Amino acid sequence: MLQDMPRIGFGLWKIPRENTADCVVEAVKAGYRHFDSAADYGNEAQTGDGLAKAIADGLTTRNELWVTSKLWNTFHAPEHVEEACRKSLDDLKLDYLDLYLIHFPIALEYVPIEERYPPEWLFDPAAPNPAMKAAKIPLHETWAAMEALVDKGLVKQIGVCNYNSALIHDLMSYARIKPAMLQIEAHPYLSQERLIRLAGQYGVDVTAFSPLGAQSYFELDMAAEGESLLGAAPVMVAADAHGKTPAQVLLRWGLQRGTAIIPKTTKPERMRENLDVFDFELSQVEMAAIGALNLNRRFNDPGTFTEAAFNTFHPIYD
C-alpha cells in the first residue's frame, strides 16, 4: 500500500454539505487521517473547513493527513486539468493533494467553473431534453496533464478510478508517471479478483469504494433492500465467531485481500466501529466463503445510471 496512506479512509460521497465540516472533525477525533474527496461530491469547501478546524484545534497536522480528490469528467481537456485541481485545492484549503485521481474514464464537454460548479453530468440542465455531451479527448492527453500536476508539486501521487483491465493495460503503455492507485467498487458481491490481480501485477495499489456493498445505494434506488451483504450467511457466521458486527467483517475482508477501503457514515459511533477492525483476522475458510458470494453485481454502473438519470447511454463496462 502507498507509503503513509492509512488503509481505512473516510469517504465523503453523499455527506450532506451542512454536515460535512462537523463530520470531518468528528472523523479526525475518531482517528481517521485519510479523507477521500472529489469535486463532484459538492462538499469540498466544507471538507476544507472541517480539516482546517481540526488542524487549528490541534487534533492533527497537515503532515498526518492523507487527502485524495478527483478530476471531474468535464475537466479532461489538458488545458483544464490544472484549473480543476487548483479549484479543489482552494476549496480544501490545501497547498497540495496527496493523491489526485481521474474520476471516470469519461470525457464530457467543459463547463466553466463560474457557470456551474460542480458541473455534474448534464451539459445544459435547462435544455428541453438535458443530456450528457461527450468530448473527444483521449485519456492519454488527460493523463499527461495529470503528470504535469506532479511536476508542479500540486499533487504527490496520481491515479485512476473506475478503469477496467483494458484501460489499465493501455495506461501503463504510455504513462511517464505510473498510476499509484486504482480506485474501484469492490465488495463480496463484486469481488473484482482479476482486476485487482492485474493492478498488483503492475504495482498499482487498489482502493475499494462501497466496501459494504449495497448500503450506499438504497436511497438512490440503485440497489434493493434484499441485496444487503450485512445479512449474508458467511458474513453473519464470521461476525458471530469473532464478536464483531457484519459491517466490521466486510471491512476486514476488504483489508485482508490487500485493498484500502473508504467506508462512509455521518454517525460518530459508526466511524469508530469502522476503524475497529485491526484486532481480529478472518481465517482462509472465512475469506473464501465470503468471496464465494461474488455475483459480479455492480451498483455504481454508468451504463445503467447515465441512461436512467441523464438520458444518455454510456457504458464503460461490458
JOSUL-V946658 format. One line per field, one symbol per residue. phi: phi as a letter, one per 30 degrees, with the letter a starting at -180 (. if undefined). burial: 1 if it has 9 or more other C-alpha atoms within 8 Angstrom, else 0. A space follows every 10 residues. Layout:
BEGIN
phi=???
burial=???
END
This chain:
BEGIN
phi=.eeidedccc dcdideedcd eddddddddd kdbcbccaed dibddddddd dddddddida beddcbccbb ddedcddedc ddeddddddd ddhbdacdab cddbdbcced beeddaaddh cddbeddebd adbdcdbddd dddddddddd edidbdbbab bidcdddded eddbddcddd bccbdaaddb dhdddddded dcicdbccch dcidedcedc hcacedcddd cdeddddddd dcibdedddd ddeddddjcd bbdbaccedd edddddbcca bddeddeddd dddebhccdc bedcddddcb hbdbdbbd
burial=0000011111 1100101011 1011111101 0111111110 1111111111 1111100011 0000111111 1111111101 1101110111 1111011111 1111101110 1000001110 1110000001 1100001001 1111111011 0001111111 1110000100 1100100011 1111111111 1000110111 0001111111 1111001100 0111000111 0001110111 0001111111 1111110011 1111110101 1111101000 0100011011 1001000010 1111111001 11001000
END
